[in-house]
């Protein structure tokens, strides 16, 4: 069904951004830079196929909370991402599975202070990740990349300000 196809597309996106994160980290990127690379990759894909992202957003809004799709099979992973080391370990569960480990690492390394719980920060990032294409996807898909960057800068600055005692919670 279309719903199964969209869920599968999300899983494939997860594998693709897992590679983006893996490659950015291998190139010396920090955890936050890896998150930014994930957003950059998604912006580029959304620019190319804005209607696909809008379909994904609509699908996720209707998706049952308890949906637990089967993992992407080994053979599919190897065919889709040939030659990628660790392809079997790449997450295939969407944004909520890919981003939290990077946030935990960013906090552990001092890139951002751990003054905001990871799940709260994930909601903020998710709001940007899904909201920006929803607001700009039809009319200005080429503006998504710049807006993602601006919103990420605001989130990182806000968390850092909270850690420095510069804002009250």
C-alpha positions, 0 to 999 in steps of 0.5 A, spaced: 500 500 500 501 507 499 502 507 507 507 501 507 511 504 501 511 511 505 514 507 511 519 504 507 521 510 504 522 513 511 526 507 513 531 508 507 531 515 508 534 513 515 539 508 512 541 514 507 542 519 513 546 514 517 551 514 512 551 521 511 552 522 519 557 516 518 561 520 513 561 526 516 564 523 523 569 520 519 571 526 516 572 529 523 565 533 524 562 533 531 556 530 533 552 537 532 555 538 525 553 531 523 546 533 525 547 539 521 549 534 515 543 530 516 538 536 515 543 539 509 542 532 506 534 532 507 534 539 505 537 537 498 532 531 497 526 536 499 528 541 494 529 535 489 522 532 491 518 537 495 512 533 494 515 527 497 517 530 503 509 533 504 507 526 503 511 523 508 509 529 513 502 527 511 503 520 512 507 521 519 501 525 521 496 519 520 501 513 522 499 509 528 503 511 534 504 503 536 506 502 528 513 497 529 515 496 521 520 490 520 527 492 520 530 493 513 532 486 511 540 485 510 539 484 503 536 490 501 541 494 506 547 491 502 543 492 495 541 499 497 548 501 500 553 497 497 560 497 500 558 501 506 561 499 512 557 497 518 550 498 514 547 492 518 548 497 524 545 503 521 538 505 524 532 505 520 527 508 525 527 515 522 528 521 525 527 519 532 532 514 532 538 517 528 538 524 532 538 522 540 545 518 540 548 525 536 545 529 542 547 525 547 554 525 544 554 533 543 552 533 551 557 528 553 563 532 549 561 539 551 558 541 544 552 543 548 550 543 555 546 538 558 541 543 561 535 541 556 533 533 557 535 530 550 527 528 549 525 536 549 531 538 545 529 532 540 522 535 540 525 542 538 529 539 532 523 535 530 519 541 530 524 544 525 525 538 521 518 537 520 515 544 520 520 547 515 518 543 509 511 543 511 511 551 511 516 552 505 515 545 501 510 547 496 511 555 495 519 555 497 522 549 497 529 552 495 529 556 502 528 550 506 536 549 506 537 556 509 531 556 514 534 549 517 541 552 518 538 559 521 533 554 526 539 550 528 543 556 529 537 558 534 536 552 537 544 551 539 544 558 541 538 557 546 541 551 549 548 554 550 545 560 553 541 556 558 547 553 560 550 559 561 545 562 565 543 567 560 535 565 560 530 562 565 527 556 564 
